[in-house]
Amino acid sequence: FPSHDSGGGDSGGGDNGGGDNGGDDTCTGETVCGHSVTTAGGFCEIVKVDVLTGTTTSDEANGVTVVTAYAIKNNNQLQHMALHLNDNFILMNNLDFTSMATGAATTATAMGVLSASGINNSGYSISDFTEGNYMPIGHSYINEEEDVIYPFTGLFFGNEKTISGFKIIGNSSNNVGLFGITSGASIQDLSLKVGSADGRDNVGSFVGNALNTKIMKVINKNRISANESVGGIVGHFYINNGSSGKLKNIRNTGDVSGSGVYVGGLIGSMNNYVAGDFIALEDSYNTGRVHGQMGYTGGLIGQWQGYLDGTHTVQNNYNTGSVSGDYRVGGLVGCINNTGNTYLILQDSFNIGAVDGTHDVGGLVGVLTNTQSPTKLLTSYNTG
């Protein structure tokens, strides 16, 4: 069974190294990205990163896989990432937003963007960036009743740093988080604390809506509140065939609440369209309180759905936070639903948090539904 960390520690995403905000790091006159850099908000440095360790390196020998990445050293540079959705980034300093009203609290000028040149692939315009209005990295909007999507597709290395006081207020917005929408991206080694994220649907501290995305070694201590598909780490997590998406060693200690359905301590809703054997979630935990005003509420996952032929597994996870809702409420998963010949397995996991609801309430799982193949609960227990 996974070990029980009652303190909700910061391992793998702590406060190691680097001062808050990283100083000015001004690089006037340089051109590092798609437009002229004139202030501290522009990217000033490109570094090499070892993909396996997520740290800077100069060694490209001995089988080390290395990518180039922009170095993020201050708050404005973090917001500037929203204009470069296909690039790689590494956080070099801890960042602190606690003295700012909301998010990055920056403008396009502060980010070093003086014209529309170089931002056309982001889906944003310069006027979107205003004082006190953080814009998620990757987003969508409705154009003539069609959902136009601009996802982040790069690699983000948190470098075991912490972002503090980060607040996103998007009460009428979907796909809200540090990253709004991701596709084929990777996010790792980062901690978020003393902040919050609010939105409508698909809201999570790290990613609002994640498609085929790897999220590893992250921890959230922020409060999360929204309507539907709300999670401490990810609002909606979707994987399709041939993807290398993964959730591993993700941790939440912040309170999560939703006024609608699909509310989870880690993931609001998770859909796996994968053929073959696949580990959907492992080595993760939630210690925060989880409340769904309606149904499909879980300590880890609000609703987990599996499709296509194969075995999908959630393993070595636990919940200690209280879980409450109306219907389909579970200490680990609110509802597990599989279709076709998909086998969903929940194993080596436990819940010790109190679970409360009106009907379809379970210590581990609120309700199991399937059309053909059974769901298996193996070597797991509840004492909540």
N, C-alpha and C positions, 0 to 999 in steps of 0.2 A: 504494500500500500504506500501511497505517497506520504512523506513526512508532514506533520502538522506544524506549520509555522504560525504560532498564535500572535506573533508580533507583526506579521505582514512586512518582512524586511525588504531591503532595497537591493538585494543581490542581483547582479546582472542588469543594472540600470540605476546606479547610485549617483552620488555627488562627487565622483572622483575627478579631481583636477579642474583647472580652468576657472577663472574668476567670473562673476556674474556680468553678463552683457558683453564681455570681451573687449571693452574699450572701443575707441572710434574706428581703428583699423582703416583709416581713410586712404584711398588710392586714386586721387584725382588724376584724370587724364588718361588712365589706362582703359583698354578695351579687352575685357576678359570674356564677356558673354555677348549676346546678340545686339547690344547697344552700348553707347558710351557710358563709362563709369565715372561719376563725378562726386559721390558722397560715400559715407560709410555704409550705405545700404546696398552698394554694388558688390559683386563678387570680386575679391582681390587676389585670390590664390587658388590654384588647382593642385591637388595632391594625389598621390597614389595610395590606394587602399587595398589591403589584403581581404578578399571577399570572405574567406573562412573565419578570420578573427575579427573583422570589422574595424581594424586599426590601421593607421598610416604605416607605410613601409617603403623601403627602397629596394627590397629584394624581389626580383622577378624570376629567380632561379629556383631549382629544386621543386618544380611543380607547383609553385605558389601562383594562384590565380589573382591577378591584379587588375583593378579598374581605376580610371581617373575620376575624381569627384571635386566639386566646388567645396571649399572650406566655409562653413557657416560659423561666424564669430560674434554676431550681434543680432538684436531683435529685428532690425529692418531687413537684414539678409535672410532671416527665416521667412518673413512675408514675401520677399522677392522670389522665393522658390515657386510661388504660385504662377509665375510667368515662364517657368522653365520645367514643363511637365515631363519631358523625356530625358532629363539629365540626372546625374548621380550627385549625392551630397553627403558630407560628413560634418557632424556637429563638433566643433573644437572647444567650446566653452559651455559652462552652465549659463542658462538664460533666465532672467528674472523680469516678469511683467507685473509684479505686485503693485507698483506705483502707478500703473496705467489703468484707466477705467475699463477697457475691453481689449483683449487680444493684443495685437501688435501696435495698435493706436498709431498708425503710421500713414503717410501719404505717398503717392507715387514719386514725388520729388525727393522725399527722405529715402526712398528705396534706390535712388540714382536713375530713375526713369524719366527722361525729359521729353520723349516723344513716343508715338505708338510703334515705332520701329522695333521689331524683335518680340512683340508681345502677341502677335496675331494668332499664334497657336495655343494660347491659353484660354480663350473664350472670354477674357476680361477686357475691359477698357480702362484707361487711366482714371476716369472719373469714378470707377468702382472703389478706388482706394482712398478712403477718407479718414480723418482723425478719429480714432476710437472704433474703427470698423474693420475687424480682421476678416480676410477673405480666405476660406479653406483652400488648401493646395489640391486642385482637382475639383471640378464642380459640374453642374448641369443646369440647363434652363429650358423652358418650353418655348418653341418657335413654331407658330402655326399648328398648334396641337401636337407637335412632335418633340420628344425629349432629346435634346442635343447634349451629348456627353463629352466632357474634356477630362479624362482621367490622368492621374499621375502614374507614369509607367516606369520610373527609374528606381534606383536603389538609394535608401536613406540609412546611413550608419549613425546611430545615436552616440556611439563611442563612450557608452556608460555615463552619459551626462544627464542633467536634469533640467527641465523647463518648469519654472515655478510661476504661479499666479496667472496662468494662461486661461482667459475666459472667452468663450464664443457664445454670443447671443444671437440666435437665428430662429426666433419663435415661430415664424411662418415659413421657414426654409427646410427643405429636405437635404439629405446627404451632408450632414454637419459633423465636423471633427477637425483635428489638426490637419488631416487629409480628408477632403470631402469624398472623393471617388478615386479608387486605385484600380489598375488593371495590369496584371503581370508584374507588379511591383514587389519590393522587399523592404521591410521596416524592422529594425532590430536595435537592441541595446539602448533603450531610452526610458526615462522616468518622467511622468507628469504629476505635479502635486500643487496643492493650494490654489485650485482653479475650478472651472466648471464648463460644461457644454450644454446648451439648451437649443432645441429645434423642434421640428414637427415629426418627420419620418426618417428612418435610417440615420440614427445619431449614435456616435460612440466617441470616446475620448481620442483615440488614435485615428480610426477610420469610420466614416459614416457608412459607406457602401463599398465593400471590398470584393473585387472579382479576381480570382486566380492569383491571390496575393499571399506572400509569406510574411507572417508577423511572429517574431521570436524575441524572447528575453526582454519583455517590456513590462512596466508596472504603472498602473493608474491609481492616483489617490484623489482625483477630482470628483466632484458631484456631477452626475449625468441625469438630465430630465428631458423628456420628449413625449411624443404620442405613441407611435408604432415603430417596431423594430429598433429597440433601444438596448444598448449594451455598454458595460463598463469599458470594454476595449473596442468592440466593433458593433455597429448597429445591425448591418446585414452582411453576411459572409456567403459568397457564392463560388463554387468550384465546378468547372465542367471538364469533360474528357480531355486527356492529354495535358492537363495543367500540373504545375509543380507547387500549387498553393499549399500552405501549411500554417497551422496554429500550434506553437510549442512554447512552453514556459512563459505564458502570458498570465498576468496577475492583476487583480483589482481589489482595492480596499475602500474605494469610494462608494457612496450610496447611489443607487440607480432606481429611477422611478419612471413609469409610463402611464399615460392616461388611456391608452388603447391596448392593443394586443402585442405579443412577442417582446417580452422584456426579460433580459438575462443579466446576471452578474458579470459575465464575460461577453456573450454574444446574444443579441436579440433574436435573430433568426439565422439559421444555417441551412443552406441547400447544397447537397452534393450530387451533381450529375456526373458521376465517375464510374466507369466500368473497371472491374478488377478490385484488388485489395488496396485499401487506403486508410491511413490513420488521420482522422479529421482534427482531433484535439488531444494533446497529451501534456503531462507534467505541468499542470496549471491549477490555479485556485482563485476563489473569491472569498473575501471576508466582509465585504460591505453589505448593507441592508438592501434588499431587492423588493420593490413593490410595484405590482401591476394592477391598475384600477379595474381592468377587465380580465382577460384570460391569457393563457399560454405564457406563464411566468415561471422561471427556473433560476436556481442559485447559480448555475453556470450558463445554461442556454434556454431561451424561451421556447423555441420550436426548432427541432432538428428533423430534416427531411432527406431521405435517400432515394435515388433513382438509378436505373440501369442495373446490370448484373454485376455482382461482386459483394465484397465484405467491407463495410465501413466501420471504423472503430473509434470510440472515444475512451481513452484509458489514462490511468494514473493521475486523476484529478480529485479535488475536494472542494467543498463549500462549508463555511462555518457561519455565514451571515444569515439573518432571519429572512424568510421568503414569504410574501403574502400576496394574495390576489383573489379573484372571484372564482374562476373555473380553470381546470387544467393547470394545476400548480404543483411543482415538484421541487424537492430539495436540490436536485441536480438539473433535471430537464423538465420543463412544463409538459411538452408533448413530443413523442417520437413517432414519426410517420414514415413508413417505407412502402414503396410500390414496386411492382414487377418482381424480379428475383434478387432484390437487394437485401442483404443481411446487415442489420445494424446491431452493433455490439457495444454495450457499456460495461467496462470491466475495471477492476482494481481501483475503485473510486469510493468515496464516502461523503456523507452529509452529517453534520452535527448541529446544523442550524435549525431553529424552530420553523415549521411550515404551517401556514394557515390559509384556508380558503373555504369556499362554499360547497363545491362539488368537484369530483375528479381530482382529488388531492392525494399525493403520495410522498413518502419520505425521500425516495430517489427520483421517481418519475410520476408525473400527474396522470398521464394516460398514454397507452400504447395503441397505435392503429396501424394496420397493414392490410394489403390486399392479397398477397400470396405468401411471402416469406416471413418467418418469425423474427422478432427482436429478442436478443439475449441479454440478460443482466447477469454478469459473472463476477464472483469474488468481490462484491461490493456490499456496503452496509449503511444503515441509517440509525442514528441515535437521537435525532432532533425531535 
